[in-house]
Amino acid sequence: DKLVTGVQTCALPILNQIPADKLILIDVANPGGPLLLYTQHIERFITSTDERYLMDVLPEPWLHAHYVIVPEPIYDVKTRSTLLQEWPGLWEGQRQWAKVVKEIPGRYKWRILELSPGPGGLQPRTGGAGASDQSAGLASSVKP
């Protein structure tokens, strides 16, 4: 109950400010699962349960999503989050292709990082949201 309440009061107002045409990568094997139950525009999420996640998305997330949301690597979350396992330093902002744009407060902290697309832009995504990179990023669209 506390996790759901925290998601509803802290995370959702921020996530719902991300433009609907922007794709968000999230690992649902950790506490990120409940986020999908309450967010708007669920079709814009790429999750760790997607068929091509491990082979295509995880090795090069910047080619598939505009944003990534990761939990603070405390307790056993780091061992369950494939994003934090594959990309050490992601939470800390130590990846040149990922910029921390917002931290979601609460008992379980989260960070939203904006991803820099590769030279050719995002890879096309079959079904669901489009992959254009035309609207403003979270840093300019999320109110302080």
N, C-alpha and C positions, 0 to 999 in steps of 0.2 A: 504494500500500500504506500509506503514512504517513497519508494522509487517512482511509482506512477504519479504521485502527487508532485514530486520534484520535477518530473518530466513535463507535466502539464503546466506548472507555474513558471519554470525557468527556461526549459529548452524550447518548448513549442512556440512561444512568441518570437523567439529569435529565428528558429528554423522556418517559420511561416513567412518571414520577411525575405527569404531568398527567392528571387524571381522563379516563377513556376517552370520556366523552360530550362533551368539549370539542373544538371544531374548531380546527385549527392551519393557518395560512396559510404557505406556503413557496414560494419561487421556485426551481424545480428546474433552471433554466438555468445556475445558478452552482454552486459546490461543494455545494449542498444536496441534489443528487440522491442520493448514497449514503445519506443519512439514512433514506430510505424503504425501503431494502433490509433494514435491520436493526431497525427500530422495531416495537413492538407496536401494534396497532389502526391499521393503515394507512388504514382507511376514514375516519378523522377528519381526514385531511390534505386541504386544498384546495391544489392545485398550480397553477403557472403554465401547465400544459398543459390544465387544465380548460376545457371549451368556453366558459364564460361569464366566465372570469377577466378578460380585458382590458376587456370592456364593462361588466360588473356589479360584480365583486369589487374590482378594483384601484382604481376611483374612490372607493369607500366600504368599505374593508376591515372597519371596525368593525361593519358591518351583517351580515357574513358569517362572521366567525370570532371566537373567544375570545382567541386568541393569534396572534402572528406571530413567526417566527424569521428573523433576518437575519444575513448575514455581515458581518464588519468591512469597511468600505469601503476596502480597500487594493488596490494594483495595479490590475488591470482589473475587479475584481469589481463596483465601483460602476457601470461602464458596462454590465455584463451583468445586473444585478439590476433588474428592473422596479420592485420595491418601493422601492428606494433612489432610482431615477430619478424616480418619481412623487411620492415623499414625502421630499424633502431634509430632513435633520435627524432622521429616524426613528431611526437608529442612536444618535444623541446624546441621544435622549429629549426632543426639542424639539417633539413633537406632543402636544397636550393630551389626545387620545383614546388614547394609547399610553404605558403605564408600563413602564419597564425593570424586570423582576423577577428576572432571572438572567443572568449572563454565563457562557458555556461556555468554559473555558480551553483552551489548546492552541496549536499553531502557527497554526491558522486559528481565530480567535475568532468566536464567535456570541453574539447576544443574543436572549433570549426576552422579548417584550413582551406584556403583557396589555392587551387592547383594551377600551375602555369602549363598551358597545353604545349605539346611538341610543335616543331616547325610546321607540320601539316595540319594542325588543329586536332580536334577530337575525332576519334574513329566513329564511323556511323554505327548507330545502335538499331538493331532490328526490333520493332515494336516499341511501345512506350513513348517516352518523351524524346524530343529531338535533341540533336547534339550541337546546335549552333552556338556560337559564342558572341552574340550580338548585344545583349543587354548588360547593364552595369553589374559590377561584382558586389559581393556581400559587404565589403569594406565601405562602399559608398551607399549601399541600400539599407544597411542595418543602422537604426538610430542608436546613439550612445546610451 
